[in-house]
Each structure stands twice: as structure tokens, then as C-alpha cells.
Amino acid sequence: MKVLMINGSPHKEGCTYTALKEVEKELIGANIEVEMVHLGQSPIRGCTGCGKCANNRCIFDDDIVNRIIEKSEVADAYIFGSPVHYAGASGAITSFLDRFFYAAKHHAYKPGAAIVSCRRGGSTAALDQLNKYFAISNMPMVPSQYWNMVHGNTPDQVKQDLEGMQIMRTLGKNMVWLLKCLEAGKTAGIGQPEREKRIATNFIR
């Protein structure tokens, strides 16, 4: 089994990375493969709503989005991490996720989790924003013992957030448990739910 982690912070080994690494320890300890991708500081286009995405690819191929879509095809679960910027997720991960979820069609029924890091406030709003990508995509959301967040202005301060670090470890354990439950279900012949043809109701006709 493989979990794809996305670090949406402009700082490669900052606070968000520190939190993700705490989750990663639990996954690796359970013999689950982990690949962490850092979005970096290069620009990521926002979705233009052109509707020309096809074959699990975005029409814009000049940034990292399509390369991560390819990685996600063989991943069994996702964990997205972001710092809190103005009480929301980072601009980079927001642009990335808009296109990642709109272009690719293979996310359903893969477990997903989001984590956020902040100095002080805005964490619950940012976490709510990220969780909406899972909720609209038929994806089980993996929780922890508290909301998936850490606090601190530096990696060392995040490590001092003992409750936050425990939340990350619990999240990792819960992800391991759910992945193993899904694998056991497949072995027992339990398939994915049969999906109805989608109905779109517009409020203005």
C-alpha cells in the first residue's frame, strides 16, 4: 500500500513538513510506502474552468500538477498538508487541488486526510477548506483524536506542541487501520458501492 503526501508549504522543511513527518513515521512503521512531494515555490496555475481536462490530465502542463496526478494513480491514499495563510490554505495548494481534483477521475474511495500548521489562528477554517475536496469526491476522510492541526512558528516550536504531535501520530495510526480494513474488505469480496448516474440540479432554470 502507498500513501501520497503533498507538502503545500513554500518552505520545504518547515512547520508543515514537521507535522507530515510525524504522520509518516506511523505509516512507515506499518510497512506502508510513503512518497512526499513538495509543491515548492514555483508558480502553480489556478484552474481556468476551461473543461478541457481529459484522460486524467490538465491541459496546462507547465507546472507540477500533471506529474502529481500520475503519481496519484498508484497511490492508495492521500495526505495534504498546508500552512495557514489568511485563515485559509496556502495559495499554492489551493491552485494545485482545484486542478488535481477536477482533472483526475480516480480519487473516489481512496482515504484522504488534511493537516494544517499555524502560528496561532485560522487553522479550523483552513482545515475545513481542505476537507471539502474529499467530501465532494466520495473519499473517506481520516480523522484523529482532535482536529488535524499543529501550532508553532518554527519546526522546533511545532515539536513542542506535544498535543499536536500526538494528533499527527494518531492520524497516522488511523490511516494505517483504515487502509488495512479496506484491504481486508477487498479480500473478502466487498466491492465499492454502486454509483448512480449523477444528477445535476441547477437552481436557476
C-alpha positions in Angstrom: 0.0 0.0 0.0 1.2 3.5 -0.7 0.3 6.9 0.7 1.0 10.1 -1.3 1.8 13.1 0.8 1.7 16.7 -0.5 3.5 19.4 1.3 1.8 22.6 0.3 4.1 25.0 2.2 6.6 27.2 0.3 9.2 26.0 3.0 10.4 22.6 2.1 11.3 21.5 5.7 9.2 23.9 7.7 6.3 23.5 10.1 4.0 21.7 7.7 6.8 19.3 6.8 7.4 18.6 10.5 3.8 17.6 11.1 3.7 15.4 8.0 6.9 13.6 9.0 5.3 12.7 12.4 2.4 11.1 10.4 4.9 9.4 8.1 6.6 7.6 10.9 3.5 5.7 11.8 2.9 4.7 8.2 6.4 3.5 7.5 6.3 1.7 10.9 3.4 -0.3 9.5 5.2 -1.1 6.2 3.2 1.3 4.2 5.1 3.1 1.4 5.1 6.9 1.6 6.0 9.4 -1.1 6.1 13.1 0.0 6.0 15.7 -2.7 6.9 19.4 -2.0 4.9 21.8 -4.2 7.8 24.2 -3.9 8.0 27.9 -4.7 7.4 27.7 -8.5 4.1 29.2 -9.7 1.1 26.8 -10.0 -1.7 27.9 -12.3 -5.2 28.2 -10.9 -8.0 26.3 -12.7 -9.5 28.4 -15.5 -12.6 26.2 -15.8 -11.9 25.5 -19.4 -13.3 22.0 -19.2 -10.6 20.6 -21.5 -9.1 18.2 -19.0 -9.2 14.6 -20.3 -7.5 11.3 -19.6 -6.7 12.3 -16.1 -4.6 15.3 -17.2 -4.9 19.0 -17.0 -4.5 20.8 -20.3 -1.8 23.1 -18.7 1.4 21.1 -18.5 3.9 23.7 -17.4 3.9 23.0 -13.7 3.8 20.2 -11.2 0.1 19.2 -11.3 0.1 16.6 -14.0 3.2 14.9 -12.6 1.5 14.5 -9.3 -1.7 13.2 -10.9 0.5 10.5 -12.4 1.9 9.6 -9.0 -1.6 9.6 -7.5 -2.8 6.9 -9.9 -0.8 4.3 -8.0 -1.5 5.7 -4.5 -4.0 4.2 -2.2 -4.5 7.3 0.0 -3.6 10.9 0.2 -2.5 13.3 2.9 -2.4 17.0 2.1 -0.5 19.5 4.3 -0.7 23.2 4.3 0.3 26.2 6.4 -2.4 28.6 7.3 -2.4 31.8 5.2 -5.0 34.4 6.0 -7.2 31.7 7.8 -7.1 29.5 4.6 -4.9 27.0 2.9 -1.8 28.2 1.0 -2.4 29.7 -2.5 -0.1 27.0 -4.0 -2.0 24.0 -2.6 -5.4 25.7 -3.4 -4.4 26.1 -7.0 -3.0 22.6 -7.1 -6.0 20.9 -5.5 -8.5 22.7 -7.7 -6.9 21.2 -10.8 -5.8 17.9 -9.2 -9.4 17.0 -8.2 -11.1 18.5 -11.3 -8.8 16.8 -13.9 -8.2 13.4 -12.4 -11.1 10.9 -12.1 -9.6 8.2 -9.8 -9.9 9.7 -6.3 -13.2 8.1 -5.2 -13.0 5.7 -2.3 -9.3 6.4 -1.6 -8.9 7.6 2.0 -7.8 11.2 2.4 -6.6 13.4 5.2 -5.6 17.0 5.5 -3.3 18.6 8.1 -2.6 22.3 8.7 0.0 24.2 10.7 -0.3 27.7 12.0 1.4 30.1 14.4 -1.8 30.9 16.2 -5.2 31.1 14.5 -7.2 30.3 11.3 -6.4 26.6 11.5 -10.0 25.3 11.6 -11.1 27.4 8.6 -8.1 26.2 6.6 -8.8 22.6 7.6 -12.4 22.9 6.6 -11.4 24.2 3.2 -9.1 21.2 2.5 -11.6 18.6 3.8 -14.2 19.8 1.2 -12.1 18.3 -1.6 -12.6 14.8 0.0 -16.2 15.4 0.8 -17.1 16.1 -2.8 -15.1 13.2 -4.2 -16.6 10.1 -2.4 -13.5 9.8 -0.3 -13.4 8.6 3.3 -11.8 11.2 5.5 -9.3 10.1 8.1 -9.7 11.8 11.4 -7.6 11.9 14.6 -8.4 12.5 18.3 -8.7 16.2 17.6 -8.7 18.4 14.5 -5.6 17.7 12.4 -3.5 20.7 13.2 -0.3 21.8 14.9 0.8 25.1 16.2 4.2 26.8 16.2 6.1 29.4 14.2 9.2 27.2 13.6 9.7 23.5 13.3 11.2 23.4 16.8 8.1 25.1 18.2 5.8 22.6 16.4 7.7 19.8 18.1 7.0 21.4 21.4 3.3 21.2 20.6 3.0 17.8 22.3 -0.7 17.5 21.7 -0.3 18.4 18.1 2.4 15.8 17.6 0.2 13.2 19.2 -2.7 14.2 16.9 -0.4 13.6 13.9 0.7 10.1 15.3 -2.9 9.2 15.9 -3.8 10.3 12.4 -1.1 8.0 11.0 -2.4 5.1 13.1 -5.9 5.7 11.9 -4.8 5.9 8.3 -3.0 2.5 8.7 -6.1 1.0 10.3 -8.4 2.2 7.5 -6.1 1.1 4.7 -5.9 -2.4 6.2 -9.7 -2.5 6.7 -10.2 -1.6 3.1 -7.7 -4.3 2.0 -9.4 -6.9 4.2 -12.7 -5.9 2.6 -11.4 -6.4 -0.9 -10.1 -9.8 0.1 -13.5 -10.7 1.5 -15.1 -9.7 -1.8 -16.6 -6.4 -0.6 -16.6 -4.1 -3.6 -17.1 -0.4 -3.8 -20.7 1.0 -3.7 -22.6 1.0 -6.9 -22.8 4.6 -8.0 -25.9 6.1 -9.5 -25.7 8.2 -12.6 -25.1 11.8 -11.4 -28.0 14.2 -11.2 -27.2 17.9 -11.5 -29.9 20.2 -10.4 -29.4 23.9 -11.2 -31.3 26.4 -9.0 -32.0 28.8 -11.9 -33.7 27.2 -14.9 
